[in-house]
Amino acid sequence: MVLERKGAGALLVFTVLFAATACALLAFRQGGFDAGVAGYGLGVCALVILAYTLAGAVFRHIDRITLVLCFFLACVGLVMLARLDMDAALKQLAWLGIGCLVMFLTVVIIKRARNFGWINYLLMGLSFGLLVFAYLFADYVGGAKNWITVGGLRFQPSEASKVFFIIISAYFFSRRRGKIPSALYAVYTAACVGVLVLSNDLGGALLFAGTFLITFFAGTGKKLLTLAGIGVAAGGIVASYYLVPHVKTRVQIWQDPWKYYNDKGYQIVQGLMAIAAGGMLGAGLGLGSPDVIPVNTSDFIFAAICEEFGLIFGIILILLYLVFIIRGMIIARDAGSRFDALLVFGAMCMLTLQSFIIIGGVIKLIPLTGITLPFISSGGSSLIACLCLVGMIEGVAAKNGERDEMKIRQAGGVVL
């Protein structure tokens, strides 16, 4: 415990120094001194320190390393957004503050909850209803119909749905299920994926389907059924290619983006050229040309980061996302109930799968799906949803710590 706190403290210092140094460079970028950018940098550092301190004081047994990793990734995004669009950066900083409050509230709820019982059925209706509402009334952005505008604010209902989906999945896979509840859950999952496909939200559909299959295998251990599910998913992808024009377009661009450079492939080509231009060490913060990359504050922010910070830094970010898997596995392994274990496992899967789907699309490893890079991309609804998932992980970690502390005290030991 002591070593973990020291390690988290050292990582926090590095995070604050990174944010402060980067914002200082941006403040002096154009030969003068931009007090607004400097003040923004101080705000970023203050928020991170305050959130970490409050979390450690209120929840003694949270996984501090996971929390600081989350803040470091958020700081990378805030720095890059300040480089690209200061208005977007200020909004993102405000959303980070709100997201931290949501995360703390989630920790409190998860600490006190068992498996939510019948509330899961309400969450099923609510999450599916949000997706249907988006399909009927959302605006098309980047080809996907998933944005709702209310009072000048835009949000994605699918972000809330994926949080509910994790809770629902953990509930159904952690208890003995009859045929009717199992069938209801299967229909619910298939319906969610179907609505997302119809909305052209391919990234969301892939997230739901992928998280379901991984969590299903972890929760049941049924290999044949998992393979059958993978086969059904593969069949659905092939069917989508022929039935949904948007899917076919994305696959064609992925196969040869240069052929469509002046039209549909411009995004991917510019992203690839930006990554290549940055090289291993990057052009330097403020010295690249990320402004020419379309959607550089959200879908393609990873390409912008690689151009200015370098490919090595990009690989480090990927490794940090992998750390979420390791930390999540440890917390899930130590969980006191199947529900808690699967809740952590599902949240961890959702975050890491989302990360690799968008990074894979940007580097042309898979067809581009147009989802956000967790904690880094601009977008309030995405950031809040990701922090809510972190809150689930931390809530179970807090439970684990309190249970271990009680065992130590009962054995007459001393808690450090």
C-alpha positions as CSV (number, residue, x, y, z in Angstrom):
1,M,0.0,0.0,0.0
2,V,2.8,2.4,0.9
3,L,4.7,1.6,-2.2
4,E,1.6,2.1,-4.4
5,R,1.0,5.5,-2.8
6,K,4.6,6.5,-3.4
7,G,4.4,5.3,-7.0
8,A,1.1,7.1,-7.6
9,G,2.5,10.3,-6.0
10,A,5.6,10.2,-8.3
11,L,3.3,9.7,-11.3
12,L,1.1,12.6,-10.1
13,V,4.2,14.9,-9.9
14,F,5.2,13.9,-13.4
15,T,1.6,14.5,-14.7
16,V,1.6,18.0,-13.2
17,L,5.0,18.8,-14.5
18,F,4.0,17.6,-18.0
19,A,0.9,19.8,-18.0
20,A,2.7,22.8,-16.6
21,T,5.7,22.6,-18.9
22,A,3.6,22.0,-22.0
23,C,1.2,24.9,-21.3
24,A,4.2,27.1,-20.6
25,L,5.6,26.3,-24.0
26,L,2.3,27.1,-25.6
27,A,2.1,30.4,-23.7
28,F,5.5,31.5,-25.2
29,R,4.8,29.9,-28.6
30,Q,4.4,33.1,-30.6
31,G,7.2,35.1,-29.2
32,G,5.2,36.9,-26.6
33,F,3.4,35.7,-23.4
34,D,-0.2,34.4,-23.5
35,A,-1.5,34.9,-20.0
36,G,-4.7,33.0,-20.9
37,V,-2.8,29.9,-21.8
38,A,-0.7,30.2,-18.7
39,G,-3.8,30.5,-16.5
40,Y,-5.3,27.6,-18.3
41,G,-2.3,25.5,-17.5
42,L,-2.5,26.5,-13.8
43,G,-6.2,25.5,-13.8
44,V,-5.3,22.1,-15.3
45,C,-2.7,21.4,-12.6
46,A,-4.9,22.7,-9.8
47,L,-7.8,20.5,-10.8
48,V,-5.7,17.4,-11.1
49,I,-4.1,17.9,-7.7
50,L,-7.4,18.8,-6.0
51,A,-9.2,15.8,-7.5
52,Y,-6.4,13.4,-6.6
53,T,-6.2,14.8,-3.0
54,L,-9.9,14.7,-2.4
55,A,-10.2,11.1,-3.9
56,G,-7.4,9.9,-1.6
57,A,-8.9,11.6,1.5
58,V,-12.5,10.5,1.0
59,F,-11.8,7.0,-0.5
60,R,-8.7,5.6,1.3
61,H,-8.5,2.3,-0.6
62,I,-9.0,3.4,-4.2
63,D,-6.5,2.3,-6.9
64,R,-4.4,5.4,-7.0
65,I,-2.2,4.4,-9.9
66,T,-5.3,3.9,-12.1
67,L,-6.6,7.3,-11.0
68,V,-3.4,9.1,-11.9
69,L,-3.1,7.3,-15.2
70,C,-6.6,8.5,-16.0
71,F,-5.5,12.1,-15.1
72,F,-2.3,11.9,-17.2
73,L,-4.3,10.8,-20.3
74,A,-6.7,13.6,-19.6
75,C,-3.8,16.1,-19.3
76,V,-2.4,14.9,-22.7
77,G,-5.8,15.7,-24.2
78,L,-6.1,19.0,-22.5
79,V,-2.6,20.1,-23.7
80,M,-3.3,19.0,-27.3
81,L,-6.6,20.7,-27.3
82,A,-5.0,23.9,-26.1
83,R,-2.6,23.6,-29.0
84,L,-5.5,23.1,-31.5
85,D,-8.5,24.9,-30.2
86,M,-8.5,26.9,-27.0
87,D,-12.3,27.2,-26.8
88,A,-12.5,23.4,-27.0
89,A,-9.8,23.1,-24.4
90,L,-11.6,25.3,-21.9
91,K,-14.8,23.4,-22.4
92,Q,-13.0,20.1,-21.9
93,L,-11.4,21.4,-18.7
94,A,-14.9,22.2,-17.4
95,W,-16.2,18.8,-18.4
96,L,-13.2,17.2,-16.6
97,G,-14.3,18.9,-13.4
98,I,-17.8,17.7,-13.8
99,G,-16.6,14.3,-14.8
100,C,-14.6,14.0,-11.5
101,L,-17.7,14.8,-9.5
102,V,-19.6,12.1,-11.4
103,M,-16.7,9.7,-10.8
104,F,-16.8,10.4,-7.1
105,L,-20.5,9.8,-7.0
106,T,-20.1,6.5,-8.9
107,V,-17.5,5.3,-6.4
108,V,-20.0,6.0,-3.5
109,I,-22.8,4.2,-5.3
110,I,-20.7,1.1,-6.3
111,K,-19.3,0.9,-2.7
112,R,-22.8,0.6,-1.3
113,A,-24.5,-1.4,-4.1
114,R,-24.6,-5.1,-4.6
115,N,-26.0,-5.9,-8.0
116,F,-28.9,-3.3,-8.4
117,G,-31.4,-6.1,-8.6
118,W,-34.6,-5.2,-10.4
119,I,-33.2,-1.8,-11.3
120,N,-31.2,-3.5,-14.0
121,Y,-34.5,-4.0,-16.0
122,L,-35.2,-0.3,-15.7
123,L,-31.7,0.4,-16.9
124,M,-32.3,-1.9,-19.9
125,G,-35.3,0.1,-20.9
126,L,-33.6,3.4,-20.3
127,S,-30.4,2.5,-22.2
128,F,-32.3,1.1,-25.2
129,G,-34.7,4.0,-25.2
130,L,-31.8,6.4,-25.4
131,L,-30.4,4.7,-28.5
132,V,-33.8,4.7,-30.1
133,F,-34.3,8.3,-29.3
134,A,-30.9,9.1,-30.9
135,Y,-31.9,7.1,-34.0
136,L,-35.1,9.0,-34.3
137,F,-34.1,12.6,-33.4
138,A,-30.2,12.9,-33.5
139,D,-28.2,14.9,-35.9
140,Y,-25.8,13.3,-38.4
141,V,-22.2,14.1,-37.5
142,G,-19.4,12.5,-39.4
143,G,-21.9,10.1,-41.1
144,A,-23.3,8.8,-37.8
145,K,-26.6,9.7,-36.3
146,N,-25.7,10.0,-32.7
147,W,-25.7,13.6,-31.5
148,I,-28.6,15.3,-29.7
149,T,-28.5,19.1,-29.3
150,V,-30.4,20.7,-26.4
151,G,-30.0,24.4,-25.5
152,G,-26.8,24.7,-27.5
153,L,-25.2,21.7,-25.8
154,R,-24.6,18.5,-27.8
155,F,-24.3,15.1,-26.2
156,Q,-24.3,11.4,-27.3
157,P,-27.0,9.2,-25.7
158,S,-24.9,6.1,-26.6
159,E,-22.3,7.2,-24.0
160,A,-24.8,6.9,-21.2
161,S,-26.1,3.6,-22.7
162,K,-22.7,2.0,-22.7
163,V,-22.3,2.7,-18.9
164,F,-25.7,1.1,-18.2
165,F,-24.8,-1.8,-20.5
166,I,-21.8,-2.6,-18.3
167,I,-23.9,-2.7,-15.2
168,I,-26.6,-4.8,-16.8
169,S,-24.1,-7.3,-18.3
170,A,-22.4,-7.7,-14.9
171,Y,-25.7,-8.4,-13.3
172,F,-26.9,-11.1,-15.8
173,F,-23.5,-12.9,-16.0
174,S,-23.1,-12.9,-12.2
175,R,-26.3,-14.7,-11.2
176,R,-28.1,-17.9,-12.1
177,R,-30.3,-17.1,-15.0
178,G,-33.5,-18.7,-16.1
179,K,-34.4,-19.0,-19.8
180,I,-36.7,-15.9,-19.9
181,P,-34.2,-13.4,-18.3
182,S,-31.3,-14.8,-20.5
183,A,-33.4,-14.5,-23.6
184,L,-34.5,-11.0,-22.6
185,Y,-30.8,-9.9,-22.1
186,A,-29.8,-11.5,-25.5
187,V,-32.6,-9.6,-27.2
188,Y,-31.7,-6.4,-25.5
189,T,-28.0,-6.7,-26.6
190,A,-28.9,-7.6,-30.2
191,A,-31.4,-4.7,-30.3
192,C,-28.8,-2.2,-29.0
193,V,-26.3,-3.3,-31.6
194,G,-28.9,-3.2,-34.3
195,V,-30.1,0.3,-33.5
196,L,-26.4,1.5,-33.5
197,V,-25.8,-0.1,-36.9
198,L,-28.9,1.6,-38.3
199,S,-27.7,4.9,-36.8
200,N,-24.4,4.4,-38.7
201,D,-22.6,4.4,-35.3
202,L,-20.3,1.6,-36.2
203,G,-17.9,2.3,-33.4
204,G,-20.7,2.1,-30.8
205,A,-22.0,-1.2,-32.3
206,L,-18.5,-2.7,-32.3
207,L,-18.0,-1.6,-28.7
208,F,-21.3,-3.2,-27.5
209,A,-20.7,-6.4,-29.4
210,G,-17.1,-6.7,-28.5
211,T,-17.6,-6.0,-24.8
212,F,-20.6,-8.4,-24.7
213,L,-18.5,-11.3,-26.2
214,I,-15.5,-10.8,-23.9
215,T,-17.7,-10.4,-20.8
216,F,-19.8,-13.4,-21.8
217,F,-16.7,-15.6,-22.0
218,A,-15.3,-14.2,-18.7
219,G,-18.7,-14.7,-17.0
220,T,-19.6,-18.1,-18.3
221,G,-16.5,-19.7,-19.6
222,K,-18.5,-21.3,-22.5
223,K,-16.1,-21.6,-25.4
224,L,-18.5,-23.0,-28.0
225,L,-21.1,-20.4,-27.4
226,T,-18.5,-17.6,-27.4
227,L,-17.2,-18.9,-30.8
228,A,-20.8,-19.0,-32.0
229,G,-21.3,-15.4,-30.9
230,I,-18.1,-14.4,-32.7
231,G,-19.5,-16.1,-35.8
232,V,-22.8,-14.3,-35.5
233,A,-20.9,-11.0,-35.1
234,A,-18.8,-11.8,-38.1
235,G,-21.9,-12.6,-40.1
236,G,-23.5,-9.3,-39.0
237,I,-20.5,-7.4,-40.1
238,V,-20.6,-9.0,-43.6
239,A,-24.4,-8.4,-43.8
240,S,-23.8,-4.7,-42.8
241,Y,-21.3,-4.4,-45.6
242,Y,-23.9,-5.3,-48.2
243,L,-26.9,-3.7,-46.6
244,V,-25.6,-0.5,-45.0
245,P,-23.9,1.9,-47.6
246,H,-22.0,3.7,-44.8
247,V,-20.3,0.4,-43.8
248,K,-19.3,-0.3,-47.4
249,T,-17.9,3.2,-47.8
250,R,-15.7,2.9,-44.7
251,V,-14.3,-0.5,-45.8
252,Q,-13.5,0.9,-49.3
253,I,-11.7,3.8,-47.8
254,W,-9.8,1.5,-45.5
255,Q,-8.7,-0.7,-48.4
256,D,-7.3,2.2,-50.4
257,P,-7.6,5.7,-48.8
258,W,-5.3,7.2,-51.5
259,K,-7.8,6.4,-54.2
260,Y,-10.3,8.6,-52.4
261,Y,-7.8,11.2,-51.2
262,N,-9.7,14.2,-52.6
263,D,-13.0,13.1,-51.1
264,K,-13.8,10.4,-48.5
265,G,-10.2,9.3,-47.8
266,Y,-8.8,12.7,-47.0
267,Q,-9.1,12.2,-43.3
268,I,-7.1,9.0,-43.1
269,V,-4.5,10.1,-45.5
270,Q,-3.8,13.3,-43.6
271,G,-3.7,11.4,-40.4
272,L,-1.2,8.9,-41.7
273,M,1.0,11.7,-43.2
274,A,0.9,13.6,-39.9
275,I,2.1,10.5,-38.0
276,A,4.9,10.0,-40.6
277,A,5.9,13.6,-40.4
278,G,6.3,13.5,-36.7
279,G,8.7,10.6,-36.8
280,M,9.9,8.8,-33.7
281,L,10.5,12.0,-31.6
282,G,7.9,14.4,-33.0
283,A,8.1,17.8,-34.5
284,G,7.7,19.5,-31.1
285,L,4.7,21.0,-29.4
286,G,3.4,23.9,-31.5
287,L,5.9,23.1,-34.4
288,G,3.8,20.6,-36.4
289,S,0.9,21.1,-38.7
290,P,-2.0,19.2,-37.0
291,D,-4.4,21.9,-38.1
292,V,-4.6,20.2,-41.6
293,I,-6.0,17.0,-40.1
294,P,-9.8,16.9,-40.2
295,V,-11.6,16.3,-36.9
296,N,-8.2,16.7,-35.1
297,T,-9.7,17.4,-31.7
298,S,-11.7,14.2,-31.5
299,D,-11.5,11.2,-33.9
300,F,-7.9,12.0,-35.1
301,I,-6.4,13.6,-32.0
302,F,-4.0,10.5,-31.8
303,A,-2.5,11.5,-35.2
304,A,-2.1,15.1,-34.0
305,I,-0.3,13.9,-30.8
306,C,2.0,11.6,-32.8
307,E,3.0,14.4,-35.1
308,E,4.1,16.8,-32.4
309,F,5.1,14.4,-29.6
310,G,6.4,11.6,-31.7
311,L,5.6,7.9,-32.4
312,I,7.4,6.8,-29.2
313,F,5.1,9.0,-27.2
314,G,2.1,7.5,-29.1
315,I,3.3,4.0,-28.2
316,I,3.6,5.0,-24.6
317,L,0.0,6.1,-24.6
318,I,-1.0,2.7,-26.0
319,L,1.0,1.0,-23.2
320,L,-0.8,3.2,-20.6
321,Y,-4.1,1.9,-21.9
322,L,-2.8,-1.6,-21.5
323,V,-2.0,-0.8,-17.9
324,F,-5.8,-0.4,-17.5
325,I,-6.1,-4.0,-18.4
326,I,-3.5,-5.1,-15.8
327,R,-4.9,-2.9,-13.0
328,G,-8.4,-4.0,-13.9
329,M,-7.5,-7.7,-13.8
330,I,-5.9,-7.2,-10.4
331,I,-9.0,-5.4,-9.0
332,A,-11.4,-7.9,-10.5
333,R,-9.4,-10.8,-9.2
334,D,-9.6,-9.5,-5.6
335,A,-13.3,-8.6,-5.8
336,G,-15.6,-10.0,-3.2
337,S,-18.4,-11.0,-5.5
338,R,-18.9,-12.1,-9.1
339,F,-20.9,-8.9,-9.8
340,D,-18.1,-6.7,-8.7
341,A,-15.5,-8.7,-10.6
342,L,-17.5,-8.6,-13.8
343,L,-18.4,-4.9,-13.4
344,V,-14.7,-4.1,-13.2
345,F,-13.9,-6.5,-16.1
346,G,-16.6,-5.0,-18.3
347,A,-15.6,-1.4,-17.6
348,M,-12.0,-2.2,-18.3
349,C,-12.9,-4.0,-21.5
350,M,-15.0,-1.1,-22.7
351,L,-12.2,1.5,-22.1
352,T,-9.4,-0.5,-23.7
353,L,-11.5,-1.8,-26.6
354,Q,-12.6,1.7,-27.4
355,S,-9.0,2.9,-27.3
356,F,-7.7,0.3,-29.6
357,I,-10.7,0.6,-32.1
358,I,-10.1,4.3,-32.7
359,I,-6.3,4.0,-32.7
360,G,-6.5,1.1,-35.1
361,G,-8.8,3.1,-37.3
362,V,-6.4,6.2,-37.3
363,I,-3.4,4.1,-38.2
364,K,-5.4,2.1,-40.9
365,L,-5.2,-1.2,-39.0
366,I,-9.0,-1.5,-39.2
367,P,-11.7,0.5,-40.9
368,L,-12.3,3.9,-39.2
369,T,-15.3,3.8,-36.9
370,G,-15.3,7.4,-35.6
371,I,-15.4,7.0,-31.8
372,T,-13.4,9.1,-29.3
373,L,-10.1,8.2,-27.7
374,P,-10.9,7.8,-24.0
375,F,-9.9,10.7,-21.7
376,I,-8.1,12.4,-24.5
377,S,-10.5,13.4,-27.3
378,S,-12.7,16.4,-27.0
379,G,-16.2,15.7,-25.9
380,G,-18.0,16.1,-22.6
381,S,-20.4,13.1,-22.9
382,S,-17.5,10.8,-23.7
383,L,-15.2,12.1,-21.0
384,I,-18.0,11.9,-18.3
385,A,-18.8,8.3,-19.5
386,C,-15.2,7.2,-19.3
387,L,-14.8,8.8,-15.8
388,C,-18.0,7.0,-14.7
389,L,-16.4,3.7,-15.8
390,V,-13.3,4.6,-13.8
391,G,-15.6,5.3,-10.9
392,M,-16.9,1.7,-11.2
393,I,-13.4,0.3,-11.1
394,E,-12.4,2.5,-8.2
395,G,-15.6,1.7,-6.3
396,V,-14.8,-2.0,-6.4
397,A,-11.2,-1.3,-5.5
398,A,-12.4,0.7,-2.4
399,K,-14.5,-2.3,-1.4
400,N,-11.6,-4.6,-1.8
401,G,-9.4,-2.4,0.4
402,E,-11.9,-2.0,3.1
403,R,-12.4,-5.8,3.3
404,D,-8.7,-6.4,3.4
405,E,-8.2,-3.8,6.1
406,M,-11.0,-5.5,8.2
407,K,-9.3,-8.8,7.9
408,I,-5.9,-7.4,9.0
409,R,-7.5,-5.7,12.0
410,Q,-9.4,-8.9,13.0
411,A,-6.0,-10.7,12.8
412,G,-4.5,-8.2,15.1
413,G,-2.3,-6.6,12.5
414,V,-1.5,-3.0,11.8
415,V,-2.8,-1.2,8.7
416,L,-0.2,1.1,7.1
